[in-house]
């Protein structure tokens, strides 16, 4: 909400006019009211400039706090964090201050600023440093804000993410083990490995050797938390007609019971999908 200069001038002028003595003659009252109107306008201009930072003199422009800071501003929350054995280091969190809904917001905010920085000028100097930090962050990430979305050409490290729309990746999707992480990492890119997909789906793969005409169990690389939906096998070498049928699928393994006409040992690939 902007500061209404006309209303400010009206209030100042009314205060002055209320002090005019009733015993004075009409001509004197008219002259005093005219002077009060001019003086109230000058005072309103000065107060408005101080509170909003808008001033016709370039050297004095943007030297204030309220109008340019509230509401709806992008800012950094200063934090301090101890990393390992190092000293406490300054950290920060990017956030957005929502539009003003409480009419006392500006007043309360100004009181906090004056208590912390003593003057509005020192507050603005500190805010200027925060803006430079934002600039360095955006420059490093190469962030572009547009009406269709946000484009990031740099690297982003995330502990968690909830996305309702599509994600288009121009580079690689790398999963990194987190120190102290509970449970297995989200992927294992090995010959017998797995990967957790968005939405909770898990894909697993591997190789095995069928060496018995009786039931033979093969363990998954990772236990499925809920269920395994299906398992597909494929012979690595030999006659393609010699299938290796899968049965008794659980969350931890699957069973092959091959045709008794098949002799010897047979290597195969397997793939499993579940959640």
C-alpha positions in Angstrom: 0.0 0.0 0.0 1.5 3.3 -1.1 1.8 6.4 1.1 -0.8 9.0 0.0 1.0 12.4 -0.2 -2.3 14.3 -0.6 -3.8 12.8 2.5 -0.6 13.4 4.4 -0.7 17.1 3.3 -4.4 17.3 4.4 -3.7 16.0 7.9 -0.7 18.4 8.4 -2.7 21.4 7.1 -5.7 20.6 9.3 -3.5 20.5 12.4 -2.1 23.9 11.6 -5.4 25.5 10.7 -7.0 24.2 14.0 -4.5 26.4 15.8 -5.7 29.6 14.2 -7.2 31.9 16.8 -11.0 32.4 16.3 -10.7 36.1 17.3 -8.5 37.0 14.3 -10.1 38.8 11.4 -11.1 37.0 8.2 -8.3 38.5 6.1 -5.7 37.3 8.6 -7.2 33.8 8.8 -7.1 33.6 5.0 -3.5 34.6 4.8 -2.5 32.1 7.6 -4.4 29.3 5.9 -2.6 30.0 2.7 0.8 29.9 4.5 -0.3 26.7 6.3 -1.2 25.0 3.0 2.2 25.8 1.5 4.1 24.7 4.6 2.0 21.5 4.9 2.8 20.6 1.3 6.6 21.1 2.0 6.4 18.9 5.1 4.3 16.3 3.3 6.9 16.2 0.5 9.7 15.7 3.0 8.0 13.0 5.0 6.9 11.2 1.9 10.4 11.3 0.5 11.9 10.0 3.7 9.4 7.1 4.1 9.3 6.0 0.5 12.8 6.8 -0.8 11.4 8.8 -3.7 13.2 12.1 -4.1 13.6 14.5 -7.1 17.3 14.9 -6.1 19.3 11.9 -7.3 21.7 11.9 -4.4 18.8 11.6 -2.0 16.7 9.2 -4.0 16.1 5.7 -2.6 17.5 6.5 0.8 14.6 5.3 2.8 13.0 2.0 3.8 9.3 1.4 3.8 8.0 1.8 0.3 10.9 0.0 -1.4 11.1 -2.8 1.1 7.4 -3.7 1.8 5.4 -5.4 0.6 6.4 -8.3 -1.7 10.2 -8.2 -1.7 12.8 -10.9 -2.4 15.3 -11.3 0.4 17.9 -13.4 2.2 17.4 -14.8 5.7 20.8 -14.5 7.4 21.8 -17.7 9.3 24.9 -19.0 11.0 25.9 -22.6 10.8 28.8 -24.6 12.1 30.3 -26.9 9.5 32.4 -29.8 10.9 35.3 -28.4 13.0 35.2 -25.1 11.2 34.1 -21.9 12.8 30.5 -20.7 12.5 29.9 -19.6 9.0 27.3 -17.3 7.5 24.6 -19.2 5.6 21.5 -17.9 4.0 18.0 -18.8 2.8 16.3 -17.2 -0.2 12.7 -16.2 0.6 9.9 -13.9 -0.5 8.0 -11.6 1.8 4.3 -11.7 1.0 2.1 -8.8 0.2 1.2 -6.7 3.2 -2.1 -7.7 4.9 -1.6 -6.1 8.3 -1.9 -2.3 8.3 0.7 -2.1 11.1 3.3 -4.1 9.2 5.3 -1.1 8.1 5.2 0.5 11.5 6.3 -2.7 13.3 8.9 -3.4 10.6 10.4 0.2 10.9 10.6 -0.1 14.7 12.5 -3.4 14.4 14.9 -1.8 11.9 15.5 1.2 14.1 16.1 -1.0 17.1 18.7 -3.1 15.2 20.4 -0.5 12.9 19.6 2.7 14.8 19.0 4.6 11.5 17.2 3.8 8.2 20.4 4.6 6.3 22.3 1.9 8.0 19.4 -0.5 7.3 19.5 0.3 3.6 23.3 -0.2 3.5 22.9 -3.6 5.0 20.1 -4.4 2.6 22.3 -3.4 -0.2 24.8 -6.0 0.8 22.1 -8.6 0.8 21.1 -7.6 -2.7 24.7 -8.2 -3.8 24.6 -11.7 -2.3 21.4 -12.4 -4.3 23.2 -11.2 -7.4 26.1 -13.5 -6.9 23.7 -16.4 -6.4 21.7 -15.7 -9.5 24.9 -15.2 -11.5 26.3 -18.5 -10.4 23.2 -20.4 -11.0 22.3 -18.5 -14.2 18.7 -18.2 -13.1 16.2 -16.7 -15.6 12.6 -15.9 -14.4 10.0 -15.9 -17.1 6.2 -16.1 -17.4 6.4 -19.8 -18.5 8.7 -20.9 -15.7 12.2 -20.6 -14.2 15.3 -21.6 -16.1 18.5 -22.6 -14.3 21.7 -23.3 -16.2 23.8 -23.9 -13.2 23.9 -26.7 -10.6 21.3 -27.2 -8.0 21.7 -29.4 -4.9 18.5 -30.5 -3.3 17.6 -32.7 -0.3 14.0 -33.0 -1.4 11.7 -31.8 -4.1 8.0 -31.9 -4.8 7.1 -31.0 -8.4 3.5 -31.1 -9.7 4.5 -30.4 -13.4 7.1 -31.7 -15.8 10.8 -31.6 -15.4 13.0 -31.2 -18.4 16.7 -31.9 -17.8 19.4 -30.7 -20.2 22.1 -32.5 -18.3 22.7 -35.6 -16.2 20.6 -36.5 -13.1 23.2 -37.4 -10.5 22.3 -39.0 -7.1 24.7 -38.3 -4.3 24.9 -40.3 -1.1 24.0 -38.0 1.9 26.0 -38.4 5.1 23.8 -39.9 7.8 21.1 -40.8 5.3 18.6 -43.4 6.5 18.2 -46.4 4.2 19.9 -47.2 0.8 20.9 -44.5 -1.7 18.3 -43.8 -4.5 20.4 -45.7 -7.1 23.1 -48.2 -7.7 24.4 -48.1 -11.3 26.2 -51.5 -11.3 25.7 -54.7 -13.3 23.3 -55.8 -10.5 21.7 -52.5 -9.6 18.6 -50.5 -9.2 17.1 -47.0 -9.5 14.3 -45.2 -7.7 12.1 -43.2 -10.1 9.9 -40.2 -9.3 6.6 -41.3 -7.9 8.0 -44.3 -5.9 8.6 -46.7 -8.8 11.7 -48.9 -8.5 13.5 -50.6 -11.4 16.1 -53.4 -10.8 18.3 -55.4 -13.0 21.0 -58.1 -12.9 22.3 -61.4 -14.2 22.0 -64.9 -12.8 22.8 -68.5 -13.7 20.1 -71.2 -13.9 21.8 -74.4 -12.9 18.9 -76.7 -11.8 15.7 -78.1 -13.2 14.2 -77.7 -9.8 13.0 -74.4 -8.2 15.9 -72.0 -7.8 15.7 -68.6 -6.0 17.5 -65.4 -7.1 17.8 -62.4 -4.8 17.0 -58.8 -5.9 19.7 -56.1 -5.5 17.3 -54.2 -3.2 14.2 -55.2 -1.3 11.0 -53.7 -2.7 9.2 -51.7 0.1 5.7 -52.8 -1.0 5.6 -55.2 -3.9 7.3 -56.4 -7.1 4.9 -56.2 -10.1 6.8 -58.4 -12.5 10.1 -60.0 -13.5 11.4 -60.6 -17.0 14.3 -62.9 -17.9 16.3 -63.4 -21.1 18.9 -66.0 -21.9 22.4 -64.5 -22.6 23.4 -67.3 -25.0 22.0 -70.5 -26.4 18.7 -71.4 -28.1 16.1 -68.5 -27.7 13.4 -71.2 -27.4 14.8 -72.3 -24.1 12.8 -70.0 -21.8 13.4 -69.6 -18.1 9.9 -69.1 -16.6 9.5 -67.0 -13.4 7.2 -67.9 -10.5 6.7 -67.0 -6.8 7.8 -63.4 -6.9 8.3 -61.7 -3.5 9.7 -58.4 -2.4 13.1 -59.9 -1.9 13.5 -62.6 -4.6 12.0 -64.5 -7.5 12.0 -68.2 -8.4 12.8 -69.9 -11.7 11.4 -73.4 -12.5 12.7 -74.2 -15.9 11.7 -77.0 -18.3 13.3 -80.3 -17.3 14.4 -80.8 -20.9 16.9 -78.0 -20.5 20.3 -79.3 -19.3 23.3 -77.7 -17.8 23.9 -74.1 -16.6 22.4 -71.1 -18.4 23.3 -67.5 -17.8 20.5 -64.9 -18.1 19.6 -61.3 -17.7 16.7 -60.2 -15.5 14.7 -57.0 -14.9 12.2 -56.3 -12.2 9.7 -53.5 -11.6 7.9 -52.6 -8.3 7.5 -50.0 -5.6 
